[in-house]
């Protein structure tokens, strides 16, 4: 699972080592695209069967897990964007 703390640790390590933040962002954007594609296929396949009352827990569990991963990546990408802009403005 893509965990926000792990993403933040990757960002911290990249900042400490002076690594290229753009390549880290590209990696995260790639992962984001994969999850986005998965969610699109998942909703096409199971969307009408998802019970809003949560009676099909396996499907909801998977959907919630992937949505959380997606949100974690979006949040981490915003953070890396901040540091990329900060480094550009300091040059």
Secondary structure, 3 states (H helix, E strand, C coil): CCCHHHHHHHHHHHHHHCCCHHHHHHHHHHHHHHHHHHHHHHHHHHHHHCCCCCCCHHHHHHHHHHHHHHHHHHHHHHHHHHHHHHHHHCC
